[in-house]
Amino acid sequence: MRNALKNLFHDEQGGEVLEYALIAGLIIVGAIAVISTVGDKVVARWTSMNSSL
C-alpha cells in the first residue's frame, strides 16, 4: 500500500494534460473576449445599415 501511494505521488504523467488544458482555457477566454468586442461593433454596423435602408 505504501509503495502504491509513493508511486502515485511521483507519477508526472498527468502534468502535460493539465498544461494543455490551461493553454486551451486561455485561448478560449481570449477568443470570447475578442468575439464579444468585435460582435458589438458588427451589431452596431448591421443596425446602421438596416436603418439606412
PyMOL CGO cylinders between C-alpha atoms (Angstrom):
from pymol import cmd
from pymol.cgo import CYLINDER

trace = [
    CYLINDER, 0.00, 0.00, 0.00, 2.81, 2.37, 0.89, 0.3, 1, 1, 1, 1, 1, 1,
    CYLINDER, 2.81, 2.37, 0.89, 4.56, 1.71, -2.45, 0.3, 1, 1, 1, 1, 1, 1,
    CYLINDER, 4.56, 1.71, -2.45, 1.33, 2.35, -4.37, 0.3, 1, 1, 1, 1, 1, 1,
    CYLINDER, 1.33, 2.35, -4.37, 0.88, 5.75, -2.70, 0.3, 1, 1, 1, 1, 1, 1,
    CYLINDER, 0.88, 5.75, -2.70, 4.55, 6.57, -3.25, 0.3, 1, 1, 1, 1, 1, 1,
    CYLINDER, 4.55, 6.57, -3.25, 4.26, 5.75, -6.95, 0.3, 1, 1, 1, 1, 1, 1,
    CYLINDER, 4.26, 5.75, -6.95, 1.07, 7.80, -7.21, 0.3, 1, 1, 1, 1, 1, 1,
    CYLINDER, 1.07, 7.80, -7.21, 2.75, 10.93, -5.83, 0.3, 1, 1, 1, 1, 1, 1,
    CYLINDER, 2.75, 10.93, -5.83, 5.78, 10.54, -8.09, 0.3, 1, 1, 1, 1, 1, 1,
    CYLINDER, 5.78, 10.54, -8.09, 3.75, 9.98, -11.26, 0.3, 1, 1, 1, 1, 1, 1,
    CYLINDER, 3.75, 9.98, -11.26, 4.08, 13.05, -13.53, 0.3, 1, 1, 1, 1, 1, 1,
    CYLINDER, 4.08, 13.05, -13.53, 2.11, 11.74, -16.49, 0.3, 1, 1, 1, 1, 1, 1,
    CYLINDER, 2.11, 11.74, -16.49, -0.96, 13.94, -15.88, 0.3, 1, 1, 1, 1, 1, 1,
    CYLINDER, -0.96, 13.94, -15.88, 1.06, 17.17, -15.74, 0.3, 1, 1, 1, 1, 1, 1,
    CYLINDER, 1.06, 17.17, -15.74, 1.17, 17.57, -19.51, 0.3, 1, 1, 1, 1, 1, 1,
    CYLINDER, 1.17, 17.57, -19.51, -2.58, 17.17, -19.80, 0.3, 1, 1, 1, 1, 1, 1,
    CYLINDER, -2.58, 17.17, -19.80, -3.09, 19.88, -17.18, 0.3, 1, 1, 1, 1, 1, 1,
    CYLINDER, -3.09, 19.88, -17.18, -0.77, 22.25, -19.04, 0.3, 1, 1, 1, 1, 1, 1,
    CYLINDER, -0.77, 22.25, -19.04, -2.59, 21.69, -22.33, 0.3, 1, 1, 1, 1, 1, 1,
    CYLINDER, -2.59, 21.69, -22.33, -5.94, 22.24, -20.61, 0.3, 1, 1, 1, 1, 1, 1,
    CYLINDER, -5.94, 22.24, -20.61, -4.73, 25.54, -19.13, 0.3, 1, 1, 1, 1, 1, 1,
    CYLINDER, -4.73, 25.54, -19.13, -3.43, 26.72, -22.51, 0.3, 1, 1, 1, 1, 1, 1,
    CYLINDER, -3.43, 26.72, -22.51, -6.70, 25.76, -24.21, 0.3, 1, 1, 1, 1, 1, 1,
    CYLINDER, -6.70, 25.76, -24.21, -8.63, 27.59, -21.50, 0.3, 1, 1, 1, 1, 1, 1,
    CYLINDER, -8.63, 27.59, -21.50, -6.60, 30.77, -22.01, 0.3, 1, 1, 1, 1, 1, 1,
    CYLINDER, -6.60, 30.77, -22.01, -7.13, 30.59, -25.77, 0.3, 1, 1, 1, 1, 1, 1,
    CYLINDER, -7.13, 30.59, -25.77, -10.88, 30.16, -25.27, 0.3, 1, 1, 1, 1, 1, 1,
    CYLINDER, -10.88, 30.16, -25.27, -11.09, 33.09, -22.85, 0.3, 1, 1, 1, 1, 1, 1,
    CYLINDER, -11.09, 33.09, -22.85, -9.14, 35.28, -25.29, 0.3, 1, 1, 1, 1, 1, 1,
    CYLINDER, -9.14, 35.28, -25.29, -11.38, 34.25, -28.18, 0.3, 1, 1, 1, 1, 1, 1,
    CYLINDER, -11.38, 34.25, -28.18, -14.51, 35.05, -26.19, 0.3, 1, 1, 1, 1, 1, 1,
    CYLINDER, -14.51, 35.05, -26.19, -13.12, 38.50, -25.32, 0.3, 1, 1, 1, 1, 1, 1,
    CYLINDER, -13.12, 38.50, -25.32, -12.28, 39.26, -28.95, 0.3, 1, 1, 1, 1, 1, 1,
    CYLINDER, -12.28, 39.26, -28.95, -15.60, 37.96, -30.27, 0.3, 1, 1, 1, 1, 1, 1,
    CYLINDER, -15.60, 37.96, -30.27, -17.60, 39.96, -27.73, 0.3, 1, 1, 1, 1, 1, 1,
    CYLINDER, -17.60, 39.96, -27.73, -15.68, 43.15, -28.59, 0.3, 1, 1, 1, 1, 1, 1,
    CYLINDER, -15.68, 43.15, -28.59, -15.96, 42.68, -32.34, 0.3, 1, 1, 1, 1, 1, 1,
    CYLINDER, -15.96, 42.68, -32.34, -19.54, 41.42, -32.02, 0.3, 1, 1, 1, 1, 1, 1,
    CYLINDER, -19.54, 41.42, -32.02, -20.75, 44.72, -30.58, 0.3, 1, 1, 1, 1, 1, 1,
    CYLINDER, -20.75, 44.72, -30.58, -19.20, 46.61, -33.49, 0.3, 1, 1, 1, 1, 1, 1,
    CYLINDER, -19.20, 46.61, -33.49, -20.74, 44.24, -36.03, 0.3, 1, 1, 1, 1, 1, 1,
    CYLINDER, -20.74, 44.24, -36.03, -24.20, 44.60, -34.47, 0.3, 1, 1, 1, 1, 1, 1,
    CYLINDER, -24.20, 44.60, -34.47, -23.85, 48.39, -34.48, 0.3, 1, 1, 1, 1, 1, 1,
    CYLINDER, -23.85, 48.39, -34.48, -22.82, 48.37, -38.15, 0.3, 1, 1, 1, 1, 1, 1,
    CYLINDER, -22.82, 48.37, -38.15, -25.67, 46.00, -39.05, 0.3, 1, 1, 1, 1, 1, 1,
    CYLINDER, -25.67, 46.00, -39.05, -28.19, 48.21, -37.25, 0.3, 1, 1, 1, 1, 1, 1,
    CYLINDER, -28.19, 48.21, -37.25, -26.84, 51.29, -39.02, 0.3, 1, 1, 1, 1, 1, 1,
    CYLINDER, -26.84, 51.29, -39.02, -27.09, 49.62, -42.42, 0.3, 1, 1, 1, 1, 1, 1,
    CYLINDER, -27.09, 49.62, -42.42, -30.57, 48.32, -41.66, 0.3, 1, 1, 1, 1, 1, 1,
    CYLINDER, -30.57, 48.32, -41.66, -31.87, 51.74, -40.66, 0.3, 1, 1, 1, 1, 1, 1,
    CYLINDER, -31.87, 51.74, -40.66, -30.38, 53.37, -43.77, 0.3, 1, 1, 1, 1, 1, 1,
    CYLINDER, -30.38, 53.37, -43.77, -32.38, 51.02, -45.99, 0.3, 1, 1, 1, 1, 1, 1,
]
cmd.load_cgo(trace, "trace")
